[in-house]
Amino acid sequence: QCLIQRQGPVVGAIFKDTSQ
């Protein structure tokens, strides 16, 4: 999860969407 935040909010949003 930290790695996602490191890459950027855009990537984090995509990953969050997949998780949810």
mmCIF file of the N, C-alpha and C atoms, coordinates in Angstrom:
data_MODEL
# 
_entry.id   MODEL 
# 
loop_
_atom_site.group_PDB 
_atom_site.id 
_atom_site.type_symbol 
_atom_site.label_atom_id 
_atom_site.label_alt_id 
_atom_site.label_comp_id 
_atom_site.label_asym_id 
_atom_site.label_entity_id 
_atom_site.label_seq_id 
_atom_site.pdbx_PDB_ins_code 
_atom_site.Cartn_x 
_atom_site.Cartn_y 
_atom_site.Cartn_z 
_atom_site.occupancy 
_atom_site.B_iso_or_equiv 
_atom_site.pdbx_formal_charge 
_atom_site.auth_seq_id 
_atom_site.auth_comp_id 
_atom_site.auth_asym_id 
_atom_site.auth_atom_id 
_atom_site.pdbx_PDB_model_num 
ATOM 1  N N  . GLN A 1 1  ? 0.844   -1.202 0.000  1.00 0.00 ? 1  GLN A N  1 
ATOM 2  C CA . GLN A 1 1  ? 0.000   0.000  0.000  1.00 0.00 ? 1  GLN A CA 1 
ATOM 3  C C  . GLN A 1 1  ? 0.876   1.248  0.000  1.00 0.00 ? 1  GLN A C  1 
ATOM 4  N N  . CYS A 1 2  ? 1.958   1.230  0.779  1.00 0.00 ? 2  CYS A N  1 
ATOM 5  C CA . CYS A 1 2  ? 2.852   2.385  0.813  1.00 0.00 ? 2  CYS A CA 1 
ATOM 6  C C  . CYS A 1 2  ? 3.460   2.624  -0.569 1.00 0.00 ? 2  CYS A C  1 
ATOM 7  N N  . LEU A 1 3  ? 3.799   1.529  -1.256 1.00 0.00 ? 3  LEU A N  1 
ATOM 8  C CA . LEU A 1 3  ? 4.400   1.675  -2.584 1.00 0.00 ? 3  LEU A CA 1 
ATOM 9  C C  . LEU A 1 3  ? 3.437   2.400  -3.516 1.00 0.00 ? 3  LEU A C  1 
ATOM 10 N N  . ILE A 1 4  ? 2.149   2.094  -3.378 1.00 0.00 ? 4  ILE A N  1 
ATOM 11 C CA . ILE A 1 4  ? 1.157   2.738  -4.251 1.00 0.00 ? 4  ILE A CA 1 
ATOM 12 C C  . ILE A 1 4  ? 1.169   4.243  -4.002 1.00 0.00 ? 4  ILE A C  1 
ATOM 13 N N  . GLN A 1 5  ? 1.174   4.638  -2.731 1.00 0.00 ? 5  GLN A N  1 
ATOM 14 C CA . GLN A 1 5  ? 1.171   6.061  -2.398 1.00 0.00 ? 5  GLN A CA 1 
ATOM 15 C C  . GLN A 1 5  ? 2.444   6.716  -2.925 1.00 0.00 ? 5  GLN A C  1 
ATOM 16 N N  . ARG A 1 6  ? 3.546   5.976  -2.876 1.00 0.00 ? 6  ARG A N  1 
ATOM 17 C CA . ARG A 1 6  ? 4.831   6.521  -3.351 1.00 0.00 ? 6  ARG A CA 1 
ATOM 18 C C  . ARG A 1 6  ? 4.734   6.844  -4.845 1.00 0.00 ? 6  ARG A C  1 
ATOM 19 N N  . GLN A 1 7  ? 4.104   5.952  -5.603 1.00 0.00 ? 7  GLN A N  1 
ATOM 20 C CA . GLN A 1 7  ? 4.030   6.168  -7.056 1.00 0.00 ? 7  GLN A CA 1 
ATOM 21 C C  . GLN A 1 7  ? 3.203   7.406  -7.372 1.00 0.00 ? 7  GLN A C  1 
ATOM 22 N N  . GLY A 1 8  ? 2.155   7.645  -6.599 1.00 0.00 ? 8  GLY A N  1 
ATOM 23 C CA . GLY A 1 8  ? 1.350   8.850  -6.851 1.00 0.00 ? 8  GLY A CA 1 
ATOM 24 C C  . GLY A 1 8  ? -0.115  8.613  -6.543 1.00 0.00 ? 8  GLY A C  1 
ATOM 25 N N  . PRO A 1 9  ? -0.880  9.688  -6.405 1.00 0.00 ? 9  PRO A N  1 
ATOM 26 C CA . PRO A 1 9  ? -2.306  9.587  -6.075 1.00 0.00 ? 9  PRO A CA 1 
ATOM 27 C C  . PRO A 1 9  ? -3.105  8.925  -7.192 1.00 0.00 ? 9  PRO A C  1 
ATOM 28 N N  . VAL A 1 10 ? -2.670  9.119  -8.419 1.00 0.00 ? 10 VAL A N  1 
ATOM 29 C CA . VAL A 1 10 ? -3.397  8.525  -9.559 1.00 0.00 ? 10 VAL A CA 1 
ATOM 30 C C  . VAL A 1 10 ? -3.336  7.006  -9.465 1.00 0.00 ? 10 VAL A C  1 
ATOM 31 N N  . VAL A 1 11 ? -2.130  6.472  -9.285 1.00 0.00 ? 11 VAL A N  1 
ATOM 32 C CA . VAL A 1 11 ? -1.968  5.020  -9.188 1.00 0.00 ? 11 VAL A CA 1 
ATOM 33 C C  . VAL A 1 11 ? -2.703  4.504  -7.957 1.00 0.00 ? 11 VAL A C  1 
ATOM 34 N N  . GLY A 1 12 ? -2.596  5.264  -6.873 1.00 0.00 ? 12 GLY A N  1 
ATOM 35 C CA . GLY A 1 12 ? -3.265  4.858  -5.635 1.00 0.00 ? 12 GLY A CA 1 
ATOM 36 C C  . GLY A 1 12 ? -4.765  4.762  -5.843 1.00 0.00 ? 12 GLY A C  1 
ATOM 37 N N  . ALA A 1 13 ? -5.323  5.718  -6.570 1.00 0.00 ? 13 ALA A N  1 
ATOM 38 C CA . ALA A 1 13 ? -6.771  5.713  -6.809 1.00 0.00 ? 13 ALA A CA 1 
ATOM 39 C C  . ALA A 1 13 ? -7.149  4.477  -7.612 1.00 0.00 ? 13 ALA A C  1 
ATOM 40 N N  . ILE A 1 14 ? -6.338  4.140  -8.621 1.00 0.00 ? 14 ILE A N  1 
ATOM 41 C CA . ILE A 1 14 ? -6.641  2.961  -9.454 1.00 0.00 ? 14 ILE A CA 1 
ATOM 42 C C  . ILE A 1 14 ? -6.587  1.703  -8.593 1.00 0.00 ? 14 ILE A C  1 
ATOM 43 N N  . PHE A 1 15 ? -5.539  1.578  -7.786 1.00 0.00 ? 15 PHE A N  1 
ATOM 44 C CA . PHE A 1 15 ? -5.396  0.391  -6.941 1.00 0.00 ? 15 PHE A CA 1 
ATOM 45 C C  . PHE A 1 15 ? -6.530  0.327  -5.932 1.00 0.00 ? 15 PHE A C  1 
ATOM 46 N N  . LYS A 1 16 ? -6.879  1.480  -5.352 1.00 0.00 ? 16 LYS A N  1 
ATOM 47 C CA . LYS A 1 16 ? -7.972  1.520  -4.372 1.00 0.00 ? 16 LYS A CA 1 
ATOM 48 C C  . LYS A 1 16 ? -9.263  1.052  -5.033 1.00 0.00 ? 16 LYS A C  1 
ATOM 49 N N  . ASP A 1 17 ? -9.489  1.509  -6.260 1.00 0.00 ? 17 ASP A N  1 
ATOM 50 C CA . ASP A 1 17 ? -10.703 1.135  -6.978 1.00 0.00 ? 17 ASP A CA 1 
ATOM 51 C C  . ASP A 1 17 ? -10.732 -0.387 -7.160 1.00 0.00 ? 17 ASP A C  1 
ATOM 52 N N  . THR A 1 18 ? -9.592  -0.966 -7.494 1.00 0.00 ? 18 THR A N  1 
ATOM 53 C CA . THR A 1 18 ? -9.542  -2.413 -7.708 1.00 0.00 ? 18 THR A CA 1 
ATOM 54 C C  . THR A 1 18 ? -9.793  -3.140 -6.388 1.00 0.00 ? 18 THR A C  1 
ATOM 55 N N  . SER A 1 19 ? -9.193  -2.616 -5.309 1.00 0.00 ? 19 SER A N  1 
ATOM 56 C CA . SER A 1 19 ? -9.359  -3.268 -3.999 1.00 0.00 ? 19 SER A CA 1 
ATOM 57 C C  . SER A 1 19 ? -10.828 -3.235 -3.585 1.00 0.00 ? 19 SER A C  1 
ATOM 58 N N  . GLN A 1 20 ? -11.445 -2.065 -3.712 1.00 0.00 ? 20 GLN A N  1 
ATOM 59 C CA . GLN A 1 20 ? -12.842 -1.938 -3.297 1.00 0.00 ? 20 GLN A CA 1 
ATOM 60 C C  . GLN A 1 20 ? -13.709 -2.720 -4.262 1.00 0.00 ? 20 GLN A C  1 
# 
